[in-house]
Amino acid sequence: MGREFLPLNPEADYSVSMLSDCSAIAQTPNEDQSVTPICRLYNQLAEVKSRKEEKSRQETYAKNREKAKEFQKKTLEKLRAKKTP
């Protein structure tokens, strides 16, 4: 089950936009559940890893801000309930 790959063209511009859909490709189930070598290498790049970590961090921050707002809202409701006889 060997795969044949075409040689890379040194004059071609292999930009990030060409590989930006690798995460989608990697998440879709293949017949043998394997990831293409290009996508695997792309996902191992330091820039891609740091971008994913930053996105994850931002999502975590957003969730924490939501929880803090909810907590503040509940706390204010409890305080107002205590003050009202």
N, CA, C and O atoms as a MOPAC input file, in Angstrom:
PM7 MOZYME 1SCF
protein

 N      0.84600 1    -1.18000 1     0.00000 1
 C      0.00000 1     0.00000 1     0.00000 1
 C      0.88700 1     1.23700 1     0.00000 1
 O      0.75600 1     2.10100 1     0.86800 1
 N      1.78200 1     1.32300 1    -0.96400 1
 C      2.68400 1     2.45800 1    -1.06200 1
 C      2.01500 1     3.63700 1    -1.73400 1
 O      1.18200 1     3.47200 1    -2.62600 1
 N      2.37800 1     4.79700 1    -1.31000 1
 C      1.83700 1     6.01600 1    -1.89800 1
 C      2.92700 1     6.66000 1    -2.71800 1
 O      4.10100 1     6.63500 1    -2.34800 1
 N      2.53200 1     7.23200 1    -3.82300 1
 C      3.48000 1     7.90200 1    -4.68600 1
 C      3.23800 1     9.39600 1    -4.57200 1
 O      2.11100 1     9.86100 1    -4.73400 1
 N      4.28300 1    10.14000 1    -4.29500 1
 C      4.16800 1    11.57600 1    -4.13900 1
 C      4.90200 1    12.27600 1    -5.26400 1
 O      5.96500 1    11.84200 1    -5.70900 1
 N      4.31600 1    13.35700 1    -5.70800 1
 C      4.97000 1    14.16900 1    -6.72400 1
 C      6.05100 1    15.00800 1    -6.06700 1
 O      5.87900 1    15.43700 1    -4.92700 1
 N      7.15800 1    15.25500 1    -6.75000 1
 C      8.19000 1    16.10900 1    -6.16300 1
 C      7.70600 1    17.54100 1    -6.05700 1
 O      6.92700 1    18.00200 1    -6.89200 1
 N      8.16400 1    18.24600 1    -5.03400 1
 C      7.77400 1    19.62900 1    -4.82700 1
 C      8.43700 1    20.51600 1    -5.86900 1
 O      9.58800 1    20.30600 1    -6.25000 1
 N      7.70000 1    21.48900 1    -6.31000 1
 C      8.21600 1    22.44900 1    -7.27100 1
 C      8.91500 1    23.56200 1    -6.50400 1
 O      8.25700 1    24.27000 1    -5.74200 1
 N     10.22400 1    23.74600 1    -6.67400 1
 C     10.93200 1    24.78400 1    -5.91100 1
 C     10.50000 1    26.19200 1    -6.27200 1
 O     10.72000 1    27.12500 1    -5.50000 1
 N      9.88600 1    26.35700 1    -7.43800 1
 C      9.46000 1    27.69600 1    -7.85800 1
 C      8.06100 1    28.03200 1    -7.36000 1
 O      7.64900 1    29.19100 1    -7.40600 1
 N      7.33700 1    27.03900 1    -6.89000 1
 C      5.96300 1    27.26500 1    -6.43800 1
 C      5.96800 1    27.89000 1    -5.04600 1
 O      6.89200 1    27.68800 1    -4.25700 1
 N      4.91600 1    28.65100 1    -4.76700 1
 C      4.76700 1    29.29500 1    -3.46900 1
 C      3.81500 1    28.44600 1    -2.63000 1
 O      2.59800 1    28.50700 1    -2.80800 1
 N      4.37200 1    27.66200 1    -1.72200 1
 C      3.55500 1    26.84000 1    -0.83600 1
 C      3.24600 1    27.65300 1     0.40200 1
 O      4.00800 1    27.65300 1     1.36800 1
 N      2.13600 1    28.33700 1     0.36500 1
 C      1.79400 1    29.23100 1     1.46200 1
 C      0.90900 1    28.51400 1     2.47300 1
 O      0.43500 1    27.40100 1     2.24500 1
 N      0.70500 1    29.18600 1     3.58600 1
 C     -0.09900 1    28.63500 1     4.66300 1
 C     -1.54500 1    28.46000 1     4.21500 1
 O     -2.22600 1    27.54100 1     4.67000 1
 N     -2.01700 1    29.32400 1     3.33500 1
 C     -3.40700 1    29.22300 1     2.90200 1
 C     -3.68500 1    27.90400 1     2.19300 1
 O     -4.80300 1    27.39200 1     2.24800 1
 N     -2.67800 1    27.35500 1     1.52900 1
 C     -2.86400 1    26.06800 1     0.86400 1
 C     -3.06200 1    24.95700 1     1.88100 1
 O     -3.77000 1    23.98500 1     1.61700 1
 N     -2.44000 1    25.09800 1     3.03500 1
 C     -2.48000 1    24.04300 1     4.04000 1
 C     -3.42900 1    24.34600 1     5.18900 1
 O     -3.52500 1    23.56600 1     6.13600 1
 N     -4.12500 1    25.46000 1     5.11500 1
 C     -4.95400 1    25.87000 1     6.24400 1
 C     -6.10400 1    24.91600 1     6.50700 1
 O     -6.64800 1    24.89700 1     7.61100 1
 N     -6.48100 1    24.13100 1     5.52100 1
 C     -7.58200 1    23.20500 1     5.72700 1
 C     -7.10700 1    21.83200 1     6.17800 1
 O     -7.88900 1    20.88100 1     6.17200 1
 N     -5.85800 1    21.71000 1     6.56300 1
 C     -5.32500 1    20.42300 1     7.01600 1
 C     -6.00900 1    19.95500 1     8.28700 1
 O     -6.21400 1    18.75600 1     8.47600 1
 N     -6.36100 1    20.87400 1     9.15100 1
 C     -7.02900 1    20.45400 1    10.37900 1
 C     -8.38600 1    19.84400 1    10.05200 1
 O     -8.80500 1    18.88200 1    10.69600 1
 N     -9.07400 1    20.39200 1     9.05900 1
 C    -10.35600 1    19.83000 1     8.65600 1
 C    -10.15500 1    18.46300 1     8.01000 1
 O    -10.94300 1    17.54300 1     8.22900 1
 N     -9.10700 1    18.33900 1     7.22400 1
 C     -8.82300 1    17.05600 1     6.58600 1
 C     -8.47800 1    16.02200 1     7.64900 1
 O     -8.91700 1    14.87400 1     7.57700 1
 N     -7.69900 1    16.43100 1     8.62400 1
 C     -7.27300 1    15.50800 1     9.66500 1
 C     -8.45200 1    15.05000 1    10.52000 1
 O     -8.41700 1    13.95500 1    11.08300 1
 N     -9.49100 1    15.87100 1    10.62300 1
 C    -10.61800 1    15.52100 1    11.47000 1
 C    -11.65200 1    14.66100 1    10.74600 1
 O    -12.44800 1    13.98000 1    11.39200 1
 N    -11.64700 1    14.68600 1     9.41300 1
 C    -12.60000 1    13.86700 1     8.68900 1
 C    -12.07700 1    12.44300 1     8.62500 1
 O    -10.89800 1    12.22600 1     8.34300 1
 N    -12.93600 1    11.47500 1     8.88200 1
 C    -12.46100 1    10.08800 1     8.89500 1
 C    -12.10500 1     9.61100 1     7.49100 1
 O    -12.89400 1     9.75200 1     6.55700 1
 N    -10.93100 1     9.05700 1     7.35700 1
 C    -10.46300 1     8.47600 1     6.10800 1
 C    -10.79900 1     7.00200 1     6.10700 1
 O    -11.29100 1     6.46800 1     7.10100 1
 N    -10.53400 1     6.34300 1     4.99300 1
 C    -10.79800 1     4.91100 1     4.92900 1
 C     -9.92000 1     4.15300 1     5.90700 1
 O    -10.34600 1     3.13700 1     6.45700 1
 N     -8.70300 1     4.62400 1     6.13500 1
 C     -7.81200 1     3.93400 1     7.07400 1
 C     -7.43000 1     4.82600 1     8.25600 1
 O     -6.47300 1     4.53200 1     8.97300 1
 N     -8.17800 1     5.91900 1     8.46100 1
 C     -7.98400 1     6.83100 1     9.59300 1
 C     -6.56900 1     7.41000 1     9.66100 1
 O     -6.07100 1     7.68900 1    10.75200 1
 N     -5.92600 1     7.59000 1     8.53000 1
 C     -4.58500 1     8.16500 1     8.54000 1
 C     -4.63800 1     9.61900 1     8.09400 1
 O     -5.55600 1    10.03700 1     7.38900 1
 N     -3.65200 1    10.36400 1     8.51200 1
 C     -3.54500 1    11.77100 1     8.16400 1
 C     -2.51500 1    11.88400 1     7.05700 1
 O     -1.50600 1    11.18000 1     7.05900 1
 N     -2.77400 1    12.77000 1     6.11900 1
 C     -1.81800 1    12.92500 1     5.03100 1
 C     -0.49400 1    13.41700 1     5.59200 1
 O     -0.48300 1    14.18300 1     6.55600 1
 N      0.61000 1    12.99700 1     5.01700 1
 C      1.92300 1    13.40900 1     5.53600 1
 C      2.11500 1    14.92200 1     5.54300 1
 O      2.73800 1    15.46100 1     6.45700 1
 N      1.59200 1    15.60600 1     4.54200 1
 C      1.74400 1    17.06100 1     4.47600 1
 C      1.03300 1    17.71000 1     5.65000 1
 O      1.58100 1    18.60500 1     6.29300 1
 N     -0.18400 1    17.26400 1     5.93300 1
 C     -0.94000 1    17.84400 1     7.04400 1
 C     -0.26500 1    17.54800 1     8.37300 1
 O     -0.21900 1    18.40700 1     9.25300 1
 N      0.25200 1    16.35100 1     8.52100 1
 C      0.93200 1    16.00300 1     9.76900 1
 C      2.14300 1    16.89600 1     9.96500 1
 O      2.37400 1    17.39900 1    11.06500 1
 N      2.91800 1    17.09700 1     8.91000 1
 C      4.09000 1    17.96400 1     9.01000 1
 C      3.67900 1    19.41400 1     9.26400 1
 O      4.31700 1    20.12200 1    10.04300 1
 N      2.61300 1    19.84400 1     8.60300 1
 C      2.12200 1    21.20500 1     8.78800 1
 C      1.70200 1    21.42800 1    10.24100 1
 O      2.01500 1    22.46200 1    10.83100 1
 N      0.99500 1    20.45600 1    10.81100 1
 C      0.52400 1    20.58700 1    12.19100 1
 C      1.65500 1    20.51000 1    13.20000 1
 O      1.47200 1    20.89300 1    14.35600 1
 N      2.82100 1    20.02300 1    12.79200 1
 C      3.96700 1    19.96500 1    13.69500 1
 C      4.79300 1    21.25100 1    13.67900 1
 O      5.70700 1    21.39900 1    14.49000 1
 N      4.49200 1    22.17200 1    12.78300 1
 C      5.23400 1    23.42600 1    12.72400 1
 C      5.02600 1    24.21800 1    14.01400 1
 O      3.93500 1    24.23400 1    14.58400 1
 N      6.08800 1    24.86800 1    14.45400 1
 C      6.01900 1    25.64200 1    15.70100 1
 C      4.98500 1    26.75600 1    15.60100 1
 O      4.26300 1    27.02400 1    16.56100 1
 N      4.91300 1    27.40100 1    14.44800 1
 C      3.95900 1    28.49300 1    14.25700 1
 C      2.52300 1    27.98600 1    14.38000 1
 O      1.67700 1    28.64700 1    14.98200 1
 N      2.25700 1    26.83300 1    13.81800 1
 C      0.90700 1    26.26200 1    13.86600 1
 C      0.57500 1    25.84200 1    15.28900 1
 O     -0.53200 1    26.08500 1    15.77000 1
 N      1.53100 1    25.21400 1    15.96400 1
 C      1.30400 1    24.80100 1    17.35600 1
 C      1.01600 1    26.00300 1    18.23900 1
 O      0.09700 1    25.97700 1    19.05800 1
 N      1.81500 1    27.06800 1    18.06900 1
 C      1.61200 1    28.25200 1    18.91000 1
 C      0.27900 1    28.91500 1    18.59500 1
 O     -0.37300 1    29.43800 1    19.49900 1
 N     -0.14200 1    28.90300 1    17.32700 1
 C     -1.43100 1    29.47900 1    16.95600 1
 C     -2.57200 1    28.69700 1    17.59000 1
 O     -3.53400 1    29.28700 1    18.08200 1
 N     -2.46600 1    27.36400 1    17.58000 1
 C     -3.50100 1    26.52600 1    18.19900 1
 C     -3.54600 1    26.74300 1    19.70300 1
 O     -4.62600 1    26.81600 1    20.29000 1
 N     -2.36500 1    26.84700 1    20.33600 1
 C     -2.32100 1    27.08900 1    21.77600 1
 C     -2.93300 1    28.44000 1    22.11100 1
 O     -3.66600 1    28.56500 1    23.09300 1
 N     -2.63800 1    29.45300 1    21.30100 1
 C     -3.18600 1    30.78800 1    21.53500 1
 C     -4.71300 1    30.77000 1    21.38800 1
 O     -5.42300 1    31.39500 1    22.17600 1
 N     -5.20500 1    30.06100 1    20.39000 1
 C     -6.65200 1    29.95900 1    20.19300 1
 C     -7.29900 1    29.25900 1    21.38100 1
 O     -8.34900 1    29.68400 1    21.86500 1
 N     -6.67400 1    28.19400 1    21.84500 1
 C     -7.18900 1    27.45900 1    22.99500 1
 C     -7.18800 1    28.34400 1    24.23500 1
 O     -8.14300 1    28.33800 1    25.01200 1
 N     -6.11700 1    29.09900 1    24.41300 1
 C     -6.00200 1    30.00300 1    25.56200 1
 C     -7.09400 1    31.06500 1    25.51300 1
 O     -7.71300 1    31.36800 1    26.53300 1
 N     -7.33200 1    31.63200 1    24.33100 1
 C     -8.36100 1    32.65900 1    24.19200 1
 C     -9.74800 1    32.09500 1    24.49600 1
 O    -10.57300 1    32.75700 1    25.12500 1
 N     -9.99600 1    30.86000 1    24.04100 1
 C    -11.28600 1    30.23000 1    24.33500 1
 C    -11.45600 1    30.00100 1    25.83400 1
 O    -12.54100 1    30.19300 1    26.38500 1
 N    -10.37400 1    29.59100 1    26.48200 1
 C    -10.42400 1    29.38100 1    27.93000 1
 C    -10.68900 1    30.69600 1    28.65300 1
 O    -11.49100 1    30.74200 1    29.58500 1
 N    -10.01700 1    31.76900 1    28.22800 1
 C    -10.23700 1    33.07900 1    28.82900 1
 C    -11.68800 1    33.51500 1    28.66000 1
 O    -12.28800 1    34.05100 1    29.59200 1
 N    -12.25000 1    33.29200 1    27.48500 1
 C    -13.63500 1    33.68900 1    27.22600 1
 C    -14.59500 1    32.91600 1    28.14000 1
 O    -15.54200 1    33.48800 1    28.67900 1
 N    -14.34300 1    31.62400 1    28.30700 1
 C    -15.19300 1    30.81600 1    29.19300 1
 C    -15.08100 1    31.31300 1    30.63200 1
 O    -16.08300 1    31.41200 1    31.34000 1
 N    -13.86500 1    31.62300 1    31.05900 1
 C    -13.67700 1    32.10700 1    32.42800 1
 C    -14.35300 1    33.45100 1    32.64500 1
 O    -14.91200 1    33.69800 1    33.71300 1
 N    -14.30800 1    34.32800 1    31.63500 1
 C    -14.99400 1    35.61800 1    31.76000 1
 C    -16.50200 1    35.40900 1    31.88900 1
 O    -17.16100 1    36.08800 1    32.67600 1
 N    -17.04600 1    34.46800 1    31.11300 1
 C    -18.47200 1    34.16100 1    31.20000 1
 C    -18.83400 1    33.65200 1    32.59400 1
 O    -19.83700 1    34.06700 1    33.17500 1
 N    -18.00800 1    32.75200 1    33.12300 1
 C    -18.25900 1    32.21600 1    34.46400 1
 C    -18.19100 1    33.31600 1    35.51300 1
 O    -18.98700 1    33.33800 1    36.45100 1
 N    -17.23100 1    34.23700 1    35.35000 1
 C    -17.09200 1    35.33600 1    36.30600 1
 C    -18.31400 1    36.24600 1    36.26100 1
 O    -18.80000 1    36.68600 1    37.30400 1
 N    -18.80900 1    36.52800 1    35.07100 1
 C    -20.00800 1    37.36100 1    34.94300 1
 C    -21.20400 1    36.68200 1    35.59900 1
 O    -21.98800 1    37.32500 1    36.29800 1
 N    -21.33800 1    35.38500 1    35.37000 1
 C    -22.44200 1    34.63700 1    35.95700 1
 C    -22.34600 1    34.62700 1    37.48300 1
 O    -23.34900 1    34.80000 1    38.17500 1
 N    -21.14000 1    34.42500 1    37.99900 1
 C    -20.92500 1    34.42800 1    39.44600 1
 C    -21.26300 1    35.79400 1    40.04300 1
 O    -21.92300 1    35.88300 1    41.07800 1
 N    -20.80200 1    36.86300 1    39.37400 1
 C    -21.07800 1    38.20800 1    39.86700 1
 C    -22.58200 1    38.47600 1    39.86900 1
 O    -23.11600 1    39.08000 1    40.79900 1
 N    -23.25000 1    38.02100 1    38.82300 1
 C    -24.70000 1    38.21600 1    38.72700 1
 C    -25.42100 1    37.50500 1    39.86900 1
 O    -26.31000 1    38.08200 1    40.49400 1
 N    -25.04500 1    36.25800 1    40.14400 1
 C    -25.66900 1    35.49900 1    41.22300 1
 C    -25.36600 1    36.11700 1    42.58100 1
 O    -26.23800 1    36.17700 1    43.44800 1
 N    -24.14200 1    36.57300 1    42.76600 1
 C    -23.75100 1    37.19200 1    44.03700 1
 C    -24.54700 1    38.46200 1    44.27700 1
 O    -25.02100 1    38.69800 1    45.38900 1
 N    -24.70000 1    39.28700 1    43.23900 1
 C    -25.49000 1    40.51100 1    43.38500 1
 C    -26.94400 1    40.18600 1    43.70300 1
 O    -27.57000 1    40.86900 1    44.51400 1
 N    -27.48100 1    39.15300 1    43.07400 1
 C    -28.85500 1    38.75200 1    43.37600 1
 C    -29.01800 1    38.33100 1    44.82400 1
 O    -30.01600 1    38.66400 1    45.46200 1
 N    -28.04000 1    37.59700 1    45.34700 1
 C    -28.08600 1    37.17700 1    46.75400 1
 C    -27.99500 1    38.36200 1    47.69000 1
 O    -28.70500 1    38.42200 1    48.69400 1
 N    -27.11500 1    39.31800 1    47.36300 1
 C    -26.98900 1    40.51400 1    48.20100 1
 C    -28.27000 1    41.32300 1    48.20900 1
 O    -28.70700 1    41.80600 1    49.25300 1
 N    -28.86300 1    41.46400 1    47.04800 1
 C    -30.11900 1    42.23600 1    46.94600 1
 C    -31.24100 1    41.50800 1    47.69300 1
 O    -32.11600 1    42.15000 1    48.27500 1
 N    -31.21900 1    40.19100 1    47.67700 1
 C    -32.24000 1    39.42700 1    48.38800 1
 C    -32.08600 1    39.60500 1    49.89000 1
 O    -33.08400 1    39.66300 1    50.60900 1
 N    -30.84300 1    39.69200 1    50.37900 1
 C    -30.61400 1    39.89900 1    51.81300 1
 C    -31.07100 1    41.28600 1    52.24700 1
 O    -31.64500 1    41.44400 1    53.32500 1
 N    -30.81900 1    42.29300 1    51.41200 1
 C    -31.15200 1    43.66200 1    51.79200 1
 C    -32.65900 1    43.90700 1    51.75800 1
 O    -33.17000 1    44.72900 1    52.51800 1
 N    -33.36400 1    43.20800 1    50.89200 1
 C    -34.81600 1    43.38000 1    50.79000 1
 C    -35.49500 1    42.50600 1    51.83800 1
 O    -35.30100 1    41.29100 1    51.85300 1
 N    -36.29600 1    43.12400 1    52.71900 1
 C    -36.97500 1    42.33100 1    53.77200 1
 C    -38.12300 1    41.53300 1    53.24600 1
 O    -38.78300 1    40.82500 1    54.00600 1

